[in-house]
Amino acid sequence: MAFRYDIRLSGSGGQGLILIGIILAEAIGIYDGKYVVQTQSYGPEARGGSSKSEVVVSDTEIDYPKAMKLDCLLAMNQKSCDDYYMDLKPDGLLIVDSTFVTQIPLPKAYQIPFTHMARTIFKREMVANIIALGALAKLTGIVSPKSLELSVLSRVPKGTEKLNRDALRAGIKAAEKAKKAFSPRIISEREDEDT
């Protein structure tokens, strides 16, 4: 059976989700050489309304371009988390911006304050999406860090390359830290029998 990995990046208009969807798809397709499709949609209000970008990765040609059952959901606000967490596979990965997502619907989720980090570390809220992209890349392993950095640098406005590279690396570091802190206890059948 062919490998397929479905990702949804969700939040509100103005958070740069479509941009990071394009960056991620280019990194995977152009630089890593995998099959990839990127789609996007946003509410009629655009800024402030709901926004989502989907990236489907495969090792063969992709027949259906929309994400079906999600392997990974990035939720940058509470509404997108509430709306889409049910689309995750049972072993799917939920990553939330804990600046805005306070009600976590699943027992297993990576909570990283992307927007708070953007405000405090970089004094620029606009890089929260790039921080989130770095974290997603680290937590999923779906794209190589080098390819992702090349794709980010080819897409961001001239003069912001260092800011965005630093934001990407901050996201990767935050994910490494979250991974270490997050070690869900797995009960083996043997332990189960003992209780």
Order of alpha helices (4+ residues) and beta strands (2+ residues): beta-alpha-beta-beta-beta-alpha-beta-beta-alpha-alpha-alpha-alpha-alpha
